[in-house]
Amino acid sequence: MADETVGKAPETGAAPQGGNDGPPARSGGGGRPQGGRPSGGPGGRGKFFRRKKVCKFCTEKIDAIPYRDVRLLQGFVAERGKIVPRRLTGVCTTHQRRLTRAIKQARNIALLPFATRH
């Protein structure tokens, strides 16, 4: 009978048995203000105008992305060695695929690192 109470915390009623002592969980939201519209007022137009990103390779009419051009490729690789996604760089789909292939080729022949040391 005494063995049943060993290992149990004293019940004071202060905290639930779940043991979740951290901050309360967020309820959805996703970083946007409540209401469904972007911030800025009626009509959903924001205070600041975000310019549409255009593909660097399309504007400069570059068809082939050379894997040997390390300076060009480093602009599309993050600090840690990850390939930066399209939504951040503004590169179009076809050029993003070619860019990814060129980065991977440059990594394989040791022109670019796979990952950086921290």
N, CA, C and O atoms as CSV, one atom per row, in Angstrom:
chain,resi,resn,atom,element,x,y,z
A,1,MET,N,N,0.806,-1.184,0.000
A,1,MET,CA,C,0.000,0.000,0.000
A,1,MET,C,C,0.858,1.261,0.000
A,1,MET,O,O,0.519,2.245,-0.659
A,2,ALA,N,N,1.957,1.237,0.728
A,2,ALA,CA,C,2.828,2.392,0.777
A,2,ALA,C,C,3.544,2.593,-0.551
A,2,ALA,O,O,3.964,3.707,-0.862
A,3,ASP,N,N,3.691,1.520,-1.346
A,3,ASP,CA,C,4.370,1.617,-2.634
A,3,ASP,C,C,3.577,2.424,-3.651
A,3,ASP,O,O,4.155,2.935,-4.610
A,4,GLU,N,N,2.284,2.548,-3.465
A,4,GLU,CA,C,1.453,3.275,-4.416
A,4,GLU,C,C,1.738,4.764,-4.393
A,4,GLU,O,O,1.575,5.421,-5.421
A,5,THR,N,N,2.150,5.317,-3.288
A,5,THR,CA,C,2.374,6.749,-3.184
A,5,THR,C,C,3.795,7.138,-3.562
A,5,THR,O,O,4.082,8.329,-3.684
A,6,VAL,N,N,4.693,6.181,-3.751
A,6,VAL,CA,C,6.083,6.498,-4.097
A,6,VAL,C,C,6.128,6.955,-5.550
A,6,VAL,O,O,5.557,6.298,-6.420
A,7,GLY,N,N,6.795,8.066,-5.824
A,7,GLY,CA,C,6.964,8.569,-7.182
A,7,GLY,C,C,5.874,9.520,-7.626
A,7,GLY,O,O,5.995,10.126,-8.691
A,8,LYS,N,N,4.817,9.672,-6.853
A,8,LYS,CA,C,3.765,10.605,-7.223
A,8,LYS,C,C,4.041,11.967,-6.601
A,8,LYS,O,O,4.544,12.071,-5.482
A,9,ALA,N,N,3.704,12.996,-7.348
A,9,ALA,CA,C,3.860,14.346,-6.828
A,9,ALA,C,C,2.711,14.647,-5.888
A,9,ALA,O,O,1.602,14.148,-6.081
A,10,PRO,N,N,2.961,15.449,-4.880
A,10,PRO,CA,C,1.867,15.810,-3.973
A,10,PRO,C,C,0.828,16.628,-4.725
A,10,PRO,O,O,1.161,17.545,-5.476
A,11,GLU,N,N,-0.418,16.286,-4.512
A,11,GLU,CA,C,-1.487,16.973,-5.213
A,11,GLU,C,C,-1.893,18.224,-4.439
A,11,GLU,O,O,-2.465,18.147,-3.352
A,12,THR,N,N,-1.582,19.374,-5.027
A,12,THR,CA,C,-1.943,20.634,-4.387
A,12,THR,C,C,-3.062,21.331,-5.128
A,12,THR,O,O,-3.687,22.248,-4.594
A,13,GLY,N,N,-3.329,20.896,-6.385
A,13,GLY,CA,C,-4.389,21.521,-7.160
A,13,GLY,C,C,-3.914,22.739,-7.927
A,13,GLY,O,O,-4.718,23.397,-8.588
A,14,ALA,N,N,-2.614,23.062,-7.856
A,14,ALA,CA,C,-2.117,24.254,-8.530
A,14,ALA,C,C,-1.929,24.017,-10.029
A,14,ALA,O,O,-2.232,24.897,-10.836
A,15,ALA,N,N,-1.432,22.838,-10.408
A,15,ALA,CA,C,-1.161,22.563,-11.816
A,15,ALA,C,C,-1.883,21.294,-12.225
A,15,ALA,O,O,-2.049,20.391,-11.405
A,16,PRO,N,N,-2.317,21.206,-13.484
A,16,PRO,CA,C,-2.959,19.969,-13.934
A,16,PRO,C,C,-1.944,18.837,-14.031
A,16,PRO,O,O,-0.737,19.079,-14.055
A,17,GLN,N,N,-2.431,17.610,-14.085
A,17,GLN,CA,C,-1.563,16.444,-14.110
A,17,GLN,C,C,-0.753,16.338,-15.393
A,17,GLN,O,O,0.204,15.564,-15.432
A,18,GLY,N,N,-1.091,17.078,-16.445
A,18,GLY,CA,C,-0.394,16.999,-17.721
A,18,GLY,C,C,1.059,17.419,-17.625
A,18,GLY,O,O,1.877,16.946,-18.414
A,19,GLY,N,N,1.406,18.273,-16.706
A,19,GLY,CA,C,2.784,18.696,-16.510
A,19,GLY,C,C,3.235,19.763,-17.494
A,19,GLY,O,O,4.440,19.948,-17.663
A,20,ASN,N,N,2.346,20.457,-18.137
A,20,ASN,CA,C,2.706,21.479,-19.103
A,20,ASN,C,C,2.867,22.796,-18.367
A,20,ASN,O,O,1.898,23.534,-18.187
A,21,ASP,N,N,4.086,23.091,-17.943
A,21,ASP,CA,C,4.336,24.299,-17.163
A,21,ASP,C,C,4.780,25.468,-18.029
A,21,ASP,O,O,5.000,26.561,-17.507
A,22,GLY,N,N,4.921,25.267,-19.357
A,22,GLY,CA,C,5.397,26.311,-20.254
A,22,GLY,C,C,4.331,27.358,-20.516
A,22,GLY,O,O,3.265,27.343,-19.902
A,23,PRO,N,N,4.630,28.270,-21.438
A,23,PRO,CA,C,3.649,29.302,-21.771
A,23,PRO,C,C,2.453,28.692,-22.482
A,23,PRO,O,O,2.569,27.625,-23.083
A,24,PRO,N,N,1.300,29.358,-22.420
A,24,PRO,CA,C,0.104,28.815,-23.074
A,24,PRO,C,C,0.292,28.750,-24.584
A,24,PRO,O,O,0.998,29.570,-25.171
A,25,ALA,N,N,-0.345,27.771,-25.196
A,25,ALA,CA,C,-0.206,27.568,-26.635
A,25,ALA,C,C,-0.933,28.658,-27.394
A,25,ALA,O,O,-1.938,29.192,-26.927
A,26,ARG,N,N,-0.406,28.991,-28.594
A,26,ARG,CA,C,-1.044,29.985,-29.436
A,26,ARG,C,C,-2.247,29.372,-30.125
A,26,ARG,O,O,-2.302,28.164,-30.355
A,27,SER,N,N,-3.185,30.199,-30.444
A,27,SER,CA,C,-4.372,29.701,-31.126
A,27,SER,C,C,-4.370,30.197,-32.565
A,27,SER,O,O,-4.851,31.297,-32.838
A,28,GLY,N,N,-3.833,29.399,-33.494
A,28,GLY,CA,C,-3.864,29.721,-34.923
A,28,GLY,C,C,-3.175,31.028,-35.214
A,28,GLY,O,O,-2.056,31.257,-34.756
A,29,GLY,N,N,-3.825,31.889,-35.966
A,29,GLY,CA,C,-3.300,33.226,-36.211
A,29,GLY,C,C,-2.328,33.265,-37.365
A,29,GLY,O,O,-2.617,33.896,-38.382
A,30,GLY,N,N,-1.188,32.616,-37.247
A,30,GLY,CA,C,-0.212,32.601,-38.304
A,30,GLY,C,C,0.537,33.908,-38.468
A,30,GLY,O,O,1.104,34.143,-39.535
A,31,GLY,N,N,0.566,34.776,-37.456
A,31,GLY,CA,C,1.318,36.010,-37.544
A,31,GLY,C,C,0.547,37.171,-38.157
A,31,GLY,O,O,1.062,38.287,-38.212
A,32,ARG,N,N,-0.654,36.935,-38.611
A,32,ARG,CA,C,-1.474,37.990,-39.184
A,32,ARG,C,C,-2.433,38.524,-38.149
A,32,ARG,O,O,-2.824,37.792,-37.240
A,33,PRO,N,N,-2.827,39.793,-38.262
A,33,PRO,CA,C,-3.845,40.289,-37.353
A,33,PRO,C,C,-5.168,39.577,-37.615
A,33,PRO,O,O,-5.426,39.117,-38.727
A,34,GLN,N,N,-5.986,39.494,-36.599
A,34,GLN,CA,C,-7.275,38.815,-36.729
A,34,GLN,C,C,-8.146,39.584,-37.705
A,34,GLN,O,O,-8.141,40.815,-37.716
A,35,GLY,N,N,-8.898,38.852,-38.531
A,35,GLY,CA,C,-9.816,39.518,-39.440
A,35,GLY,C,C,-9.690,39.061,-40.869
A,35,GLY,O,O,-10.618,39.288,-41.646
A,36,GLY,N,N,-8.596,38.427,-41.271
A,36,GLY,CA,C,-8.477,37.886,-42.605
A,36,GLY,C,C,-7.874,38.828,-43.634
A,36,GLY,O,O,-7.408,38.369,-44.677
A,37,ARG,N,N,-7.867,40.122,-43.374
A,37,ARG,CA,C,-7.288,41.079,-44.312
A,37,ARG,C,C,-5.876,41.427,-43.898
A,37,ARG,O,O,-5.561,41.400,-42.708
A,38,PRO,N,N,-5.008,41.755,-44.860
A,38,PRO,CA,C,-3.691,42.269,-44.482
A,38,PRO,C,C,-3.840,43.615,-43.783
A,38,PRO,O,O,-4.827,44.320,-43.991
A,39,SER,N,N,-2.879,43.966,-42.971
A,39,SER,CA,C,-2.976,45.215,-42.215
A,39,SER,C,C,-2.956,46.410,-43.146
A,39,SER,O,O,-2.340,46.364,-44.211
A,40,GLY,N,N,-3.608,47.447,-42.760
A,40,GLY,CA,C,-3.533,48.667,-43.529
A,40,GLY,C,C,-4.822,49.441,-43.621
A,40,GLY,O,O,-4.778,50.633,-43.924
A,41,GLY,N,N,-5.951,48.846,-43.384
A,41,GLY,CA,C,-7.193,49.593,-43.419
A,41,GLY,C,C,-8.219,48.950,-44.321
A,41,GLY,O,O,-8.084,47.786,-44.700
A,42,PRO,N,N,-9.260,49.718,-44.669
A,42,PRO,CA,C,-10.329,49.132,-45.483
A,42,PRO,C,C,-9.836,48.797,-46.883
A,42,PRO,O,O,-9.025,49.521,-47.461
A,43,GLY,N,N,-10.334,47.696,-47.415
A,43,GLY,CA,C,-9.943,47.284,-48.750
A,43,GLY,C,C,-8.735,46.381,-48.761
A,43,GLY,O,O,-8.416,45.792,-49.794
A,44,GLY,N,N,-8.056,46.257,-47.641
A,44,GLY,CA,C,-6.939,45.351,-47.549
A,44,GLY,C,C,-5.643,45.880,-48.146
A,44,GLY,O,O,-4.688,45.118,-48.299
A,45,ARG,N,N,-5.583,47.139,-48.481
A,45,ARG,CA,C,-4.338,47.673,-49.042
A,45,ARG,C,C,-3.436,48.136,-47.923
A,45,ARG,O,O,-3.848,48.912,-47.062
A,46,GLY,N,N,-2.203,47.659,-47.934
A,46,GLY,CA,C,-1.267,47.975,-46.874
A,46,GLY,C,C,-0.693,49.372,-47.005
A,46,GLY,O,O,-0.888,50.051,-48.013
A,47,LYS,N,N,0.000,49.775,-45.996
A,47,LYS,CA,C,0.625,51.081,-45.973
A,47,LYS,C,C,1.819,51.125,-46.923
A,47,LYS,O,O,2.077,52.140,-47.570
A,48,PHE,N,N,2.544,50.006,-46.998
A,48,PHE,CA,C,3.728,49.940,-47.835
A,48,PHE,C,C,3.455,49.055,-49.038
A,48,PHE,O,O,2.806,48.015,-48.922
A,49,PHE,N,N,3.950,49.469,-50.179
A,49,PHE,CA,C,3.761,48.700,-51.403
A,49,PHE,C,C,4.961,47.786,-51.589
A,49,PHE,O,O,6.094,48.258,-51.682
A,50,ARG,N,N,4.723,46.490,-51.644
A,50,ARG,CA,C,5.788,45.521,-51.859
A,50,ARG,C,C,5.945,45.286,-53.349
A,50,ARG,O,O,5.013,44.841,-54.019
A,51,ARG,N,N,7.132,45.590,-53.865
A,51,ARG,CA,C,7.377,45.425,-55.292
A,51,ARG,C,C,7.416,43.960,-55.677
A,51,ARG,O,O,7.933,43.133,-54.926
A,52,LYS,N,N,6.877,43.633,-56.837
A,52,LYS,CA,C,6.890,42.259,-57.304
A,52,LYS,C,C,8.316,41.884,-57.673
A,52,LYS,O,O,9.008,42.630,-58.365
A,53,LYS,N,N,8.749,40.713,-57.202
A,53,LYS,CA,C,10.111,40.263,-57.481
A,53,LYS,C,C,10.175,39.741,-58.906
A,53,LYS,O,O,9.309,38.980,-59.340
A,54,VAL,N,N,11.193,40.149,-59.620
A,54,VAL,CA,C,11.375,39.679,-60.988
A,54,VAL,C,C,12.607,38.791,-61.049
A,54,VAL,O,O,13.544,38.947,-60.266
A,55,CYS,N,N,12.591,37.864,-61.985
A,55,CYS,CA,C,13.683,36.907,-62.125
A,55,CYS,C,C,14.920,37.618,-62.668
A,55,CYS,O,O,14.872,38.270,-63.711
A,56,LYS,N,N,16.011,37.481,-61.950
A,56,LYS,CA,C,17.269,38.106,-62.350
A,56,LYS,C,C,17.764,37.535,-63.679
A,56,LYS,O,O,18.312,38.258,-64.511
A,57,PHE,N,N,17.569,36.252,-63.865
A,57,PHE,CA,C,18.063,35.583,-65.064
A,57,PHE,C,C,17.216,35.926,-66.286
A,57,PHE,O,O,17.739,36.007,-67.397
A,58,CYS,N,N,15.925,36.126,-66.092
A,58,CYS,CA,C,15.058,36.509,-67.213
A,58,CYS,C,C,15.342,37.936,-67.658
A,58,CYS,O,O,15.370,38.211,-68.858
A,59,THR,N,N,15.552,38.851,-66.713
A,59,THR,CA,C,15.793,40.247,-67.073
A,59,THR,C,C,17.141,40.427,-67.755
A,59,THR,O,O,17.274,41.254,-68.657
A,60,GLU,N,N,18.133,39.666,-67.336
A,60,GLU,CA,C,19.462,39.757,-67.952
A,60,GLU,C,C,19.624,38.785,-69.122
A,60,GLU,O,O,20.689,38.715,-69.736
A,61,LYS,N,N,18.548,38.027,-69.429
A,61,LYS,CA,C,18.514,37.066,-70.529
A,61,LYS,C,C,19.659,36.051,-70.449
A,61,LYS,O,O,20.371,35.810,-71.423
A,62,ILE,N,N,19.812,35.462,-69.249
A,62,ILE,CA,C,20.801,34.408,-69.035
A,62,ILE,C,C,20.078,33.077,-69.150
A,62,ILE,O,O,19.193,32.779,-68.347
A,63,ASP,N,N,20.446,32.277,-70.138
A,63,ASP,CA,C,19.804,30.973,-70.328
A,63,ASP,C,C,20.525,29.888,-69.550
A,63,ASP,O,O,19.896,29.149,-68.791
A,64,ALA,N,N,21.816,29.783,-69.725
A,64,ALA,CA,C,22.587,28.743,-69.045
A,64,ALA,C,C,23.197,29.318,-67.776
A,64,ALA,O,O,23.843,30.365,-67.807
A,65,ILE,N,N,22.991,28.637,-66.674
A,65,ILE,CA,C,23.574,29.067,-65.406
A,65,ILE,C,C,24.832,28.234,-65.180
A,65,ILE,O,O,24.739,27.033,-64.924
A,66,PRO,N,N,26.007,28.857,-65.271
A,66,PRO,CA,C,27.247,28.081,-65.163
A,66,PRO,C,C,27.516,27.652,-63.719
A,66,PRO,O,O,27.421,28.459,-62.794
A,67,TYR,N,N,27.850,26.389,-63.540
A,67,TYR,CA,C,28.137,25.883,-62.199
A,67,TYR,C,C,29.498,26.346,-61.712
A,67,TYR,O,O,29.800,26.231,-60.524
A,68,ARG,N,N,30.323,26.868,-62.610
A,68,ARG,CA,C,31.671,27.332,-62.224
A,68,ARG,C,C,31.662,28.758,-61.682
A,68,ARG,O,O,32.633,29.191,-61.061
A,69,ASP,N,N,30.581,29.485,-61.910
A,69,ASP,CA,C,30.481,30.868,-61.454
A,69,ASP,C,C,30.056,30.888,-59.982
A,69,ASP,O,O,28.873,30.994,-59.658
A,70,VAL,N,N,31.048,30.784,-59.113
A,70,VAL,CA,C,30.788,30.641,-57.680
A,70,VAL,C,C,30.179,31.917,-57.098
A,70,VAL,O,O,29.318,31.844,-56.222
A,71,ARG,N,N,30.610,33.068,-57.567
A,71,ARG,CA,C,30.075,34.330,-57.027
A,71,ARG,C,C,28.580,34.469,-57.308
A,71,ARG,O,O,27.821,34.947,-56.464
A,72,LEU,N,N,28.171,34.049,-58.490
A,72,LEU,CA,C,26.748,34.097,-58.829
A,72,LEU,C,C,25.961,33.125,-57.968
A,72,LEU,O,O,24.902,33.477,-57.450
A,73,LEU,N,N,26.459,31.918,-57.810
A,73,LEU,CA,C,25.742,30.885,-57.068
A,73,LEU,C,C,25.683,31.168,-55.575
A,73,LEU,O,O,24.712,30.799,-54.916
A,74,GLN,N,N,26.710,31.819,-55.031
A,74,GLN,CA,C,26.723,32.107,-53.594
A,74,GLN,C,C,25.605,33.056,-53.188
A,74,GLN,O,O,25.200,33.072,-52.025
A,75,GLY,N,N,25.109,33.833,-54.115
A,75,GLY,CA,C,23.990,34.727,-53.819
A,75,GLY,C,C,22.685,33.983,-53.587
A,75,GLY,O,O,21.745,34.534,-53.013
A,76,PHE,N,N,22.626,32.731,-54.032
A,76,PHE,CA,C,21.418,31.937,-53.898
A,76,PHE,C,C,21.572,30.809,-52.891
A,76,PHE,O,O,20.732,29.912,-52.817
A,77,VAL,N,N,22.648,30.858,-52.118
A,77,VAL,CA,C,22.880,29.872,-51.064
A,77,VAL,C,C,22.946,30.624,-49.740
A,77,VAL,O,O,23.660,31.620,-49.620
A,78,ALA,N,N,22.204,30.148,-48.754
A,78,ALA,CA,C,22.177,30.800,-47.444
A,78,ALA,C,C,23.494,30.568,-46.700
A,78,ALA,O,O,24.343,29.798,-47.148
A,79,GLU,N,N,23.648,31.236,-45.571
A,79,GLU,CA,C,24.852,31.120,-44.734
A,79,GLU,C,C,25.190,29.692,-44.378
A,79,GLU,O,O,26.352,29.286,-44.410
A,80,ARG,N,N,24.168,28.937,-44.040
A,80,ARG,CA,C,24.351,27.567,-43.589
A,80,ARG,C,C,24.558,26.582,-44.718
A,80,ARG,O,O,24.866,25.417,-44.464
A,81,GLY,N,N,24.398,27.017,-45.967
A,81,GLY,CA,C,24.603,26.150,-47.109
A,81,GLY,C,C,23.325,25.698,-47.778
A,81,GLY,O,O,23.377,24.926,-48.735
A,82,LYS,N,N,22.179,26.156,-47.307
A,82,LYS,CA,C,20.913,25.761,-47.909
A,82,LYS,C,C,20.626,26.618,-49.144
A,82,LYS,O,O,21.011,27.785,-49.210
A,83,ILE,N,N,19.948,26.022,-50.110
A,83,ILE,CA,C,19.536,26.748,-51.301
A,83,ILE,C,C,18.325,27.599,-50.932
A,83,ILE,O,O,17.348,27.105,-50.370
A,84,VAL,N,N,18.408,28.886,-51.259
A,84,VAL,CA,C,17.347,29.829,-50.901
A,84,VAL,C,C,16.146,29.592,-51.813
A,84,VAL,O,O,16.325,29.459,-53.024
A,85,PRO,N,N,14.916,29.533,-51.266
A,85,PRO,CA,C,13.742,29.241,-52.081
A,85,PRO,C,C,13.351,30.393,-53.007
A,85,PRO,O,O,13.775,31.536,-52.835
A,86,ARG,N,N,12.532,30.046,-53.988
A,86,ARG,CA,C,12.071,30.994,-55.001
A,86,ARG,C,C,11.359,32.190,-54.417
A,86,ARG,O,O,11.563,33.318,-54.868
A,87,ARG,N,N,10.523,31.959,-53.418
A,87,ARG,CA,C,9.709,33.050,-52.880
A,87,ARG,C,C,10.552,34.125,-52.224
A,87,ARG,O,O,10.095,35.258,-52.069
A,88,LEU,N,N,11.778,33.791,-51.836
A,88,LEU,CA,C,12.662,34.795,-51.247
A,88,LEU,C,C,13.536,35.477,-52.288
A,88,LEU,O,O,13.803,36.674,-52.178
A,89,THR,N,N,13.985,34.737,-53.298
A,89,THR,CA,C,14.895,35.315,-54.288
A,89,THR,C,C,14.162,35.961,-55.445
A,89,THR,O,O,14.679,36.902,-56.047
A,90,GLY,N,N,12.953,35.476,-55.776
A,90,GLY,CA,C,12.208,36.036,-56.888
A,90,GLY,C,C,12.566,35.416,-58.225
A,90,GLY,O,O,12.166,35.933,-59.268
A,91,VAL,N,N,13.312,34.321,-58.217
A,91,VAL,CA,C,13.703,33.649,-59.452
A,91,VAL,C,C,12.514,32.838,-59.965
A,91,VAL,O,O,11.755,32.280,-59.174
A,92,CYS,N,N,12.351,32.772,-61.295
A,92,CYS,CA,C,11.235,32.017,-61.858
A,92,CYS,C,C,11.481,30.515,-61.713
A,92,CYS,O,O,12.580,30.091,-61.357
A,93,THR,N,N,10.465,29.725,-61.988
A,93,THR,CA,C,10.522,28.285,-61.744
A,93,THR,C,C,11.602,27.596,-62.563
A,93,THR,O,O,12.372,26.797,-62.031
A,94,THR,N,N,11.662,27.900,-63.851
A,94,THR,CA,C,12.645,27.213,-64.699
A,94,THR,C,C,14.068,27.552,-64.298
A,94,THR,O,O,14.937,26.681,-64.265
A,95,HIS,N,N,14.302,28.816,-63.995
A,95,HIS,CA,C,15.650,29.208,-63.590
A,95,HIS,C,C,15.998,28.698,-62.194
A,95,HIS,O,O,17.165,28.429,-61.908
A,96,GLN,N,N,15.000,28.562,-61.324
A,96,GLN,CA,C,15.268,27.996,-59.997
A,96,GLN,C,C,15.723,26.543,-60.125
A,96,GLN,O,O,16.625,26.107,-59.410
A,97,ARG,N,N,15.101,25.798,-61.034
A,97,ARG,CA,C,15.513,24.404,-61.250
A,97,ARG,C,C,16.922,24.334,-61.797
A,97,ARG,O,O,17.724,23.514,-61.352
A,98,ARG,N,N,17.232,25.193,-62.766
A,98,ARG,CA,C,18.592,25.219,-63.323
A,98,ARG,C,C,19.601,25.670,-62.286
A,98,ARG,O,O,20.719,25.159,-62.229
A,99,LEU,N,N,19.203,26.626,-61.472
A,99,LEU,CA,C,20.064,27.134,-60.407
A,99,LEU,C,C,20.361,26.042,-59.385
A,99,LEU,O,O,21.500,25.893,-58.942
A,100,THR,N,N,19.345,25.286,-59.015
A,100,THR,CA,C,19.520,24.186,-58.070
A,100,THR,C,C,20.480,23.147,-58.620
A,100,THR,O,O,21.356,22.657,-57.908
A,101,ARG,N,N,20.308,22.815,-59.889
A,101,ARG,CA,C,21.195,21.833,-60.513
A,101,ARG,C,C,22.639,22.343,-60.543
A,101,ARG,O,O,23.571,21.580,-60.286
A,102,ALA,N,N,22.826,23.634,-60.857
A,102,ALA,CA,C,24.171,24.211,-60.905
A,102,ALA,C,C,24.812,24.238,-59.515
A,102,ALA,O,O,26.008,23.980,-59.378
A,103,ILE,N,N,24.024,24.549,-58.490
A,103,ILE,CA,C,24.552,24.567,-57.114
A,103,ILE,C,C,24.982,23.167,-56.700
A,103,ILE,O,O,26.030,22.992,-56.079
A,104,LYS,N,N,24.169,22.169,-57.044
A,104,LYS,CA,C,24.512,20.793,-56.680
A,104,LYS,C,C,25.750,20.309,-57.421
A,104,LYS,O,O,26.561,19.575,-56.857
A,105,GLN,N,N,25.904,20.712,-58.688
A,105,GLN,CA,C,27.114,20.354,-59.427
A,105,GLN,C,C,28.340,21.024,-58.815
A,105,GLN,O,O,29.396,20.402,-58.692
A,106,ALA,N,N,28.201,22.286,-58.434
A,106,ALA,CA,C,29.322,23.009,-57.821
A,106,ALA,C,C,29.689,22.411,-56.470
A,106,ALA,O,O,30.861,22.408,-56.093
A,107,ARG,N,N,28.709,21.910,-55.741
A,107,ARG,CA,C,28.997,21.247,-54.468
A,107,ARG,C,C,29.763,19.944,-54.690
A,107,ARG,O,O,30.697,19.628,-53.954
A,108,ASN,N,N,29.355,19.197,-55.713
A,108,ASN,CA,C,29.981,17.901,-55.951
A,108,ASN,C,C,31.444,18.007,-56.365
A,108,ASN,O,O,32.227,17.098,-56.090
A,109,ILE,N,N,31.822,19.096,-57.017
A,109,ILE,CA,C,33.236,19.252,-57.373
A,109,ILE,C,C,33.944,20.230,-56.431
A,109,ILE,O,O,35.006,20.762,-56.754
A,110,ALA,N,N,33.346,20.454,-55.275
A,110,ALA,CA,C,33.941,21.203,-54.158
A,110,ALA,C,C,34.182,22.676,-54.453
A,110,ALA,O,O,35.120,23.265,-53.917
A,111,LEU,N,N,33.350,23.281,-55.298
A,111,LEU,CA,C,33.422,24.724,-55.471
A,111,LEU,C,C,32.587,25.439,-54.420
A,111,LEU,O,O,32.907,26.555,-54.011
A,112,LEU,N,N,31.519,24.788,-53.988
A,112,LEU,CA,C,30.661,25.309,-52.921
A,112,LEU,C,C,30.604,24.277,-51.799
A,112,LEU,O,O,30.645,23.075,-52.062
A,113,PRO,N,N,30.511,24.735,-50.552
A,113,PRO,CA,C,30.391,23.761,-49.451
A,113,PRO,C,C,28.966,23.223,-49.343
A,113,PRO,O,O,27.999,23.900,-49.692
A,114,PHE,N,N,28.862,21.996,-48.853
A,114,PHE,CA,C,27.548,21.420,-48.591
A,114,PHE,C,C,26.912,22.097,-47.377
A,114,PHE,O,O,25.719,22.402,-47.383
A,115,ALA,N,N,27.699,22.325,-46.355
A,115,ALA,CA,C,27.234,23.000,-45.142
A,115,ALA,C,C,28.410,23.711,-44.513
A,115,ALA,O,O,29.565,23.362,-44.756
A,116,THR,N,N,28.109,24.716,-43.701
A,116,THR,CA,C,29.173,25.453,-43.024
A,116,THR,C,C,29.290,24.978,-41.589
A,116,THR,O,O,28.336,24.453,-41.015
A,117,ARG,N,N,30.443,25.165,-41.030
A,117,ARG,CA,C,30.636,24.831,-39.612
A,117,ARG,C,C,30.216,26.015,-38.782
A,117,ARG,O,O,30.427,27.167,-39.163
A,118,HIS,N,N,29.624,25.729,-37.653
A,118,HIS,CA,C,29.183,26.814,-36.768
A,118,HIS,C,C,29.911,26.766,-35.462
A,118,HIS,O,O,29.671,27.602,-34.591
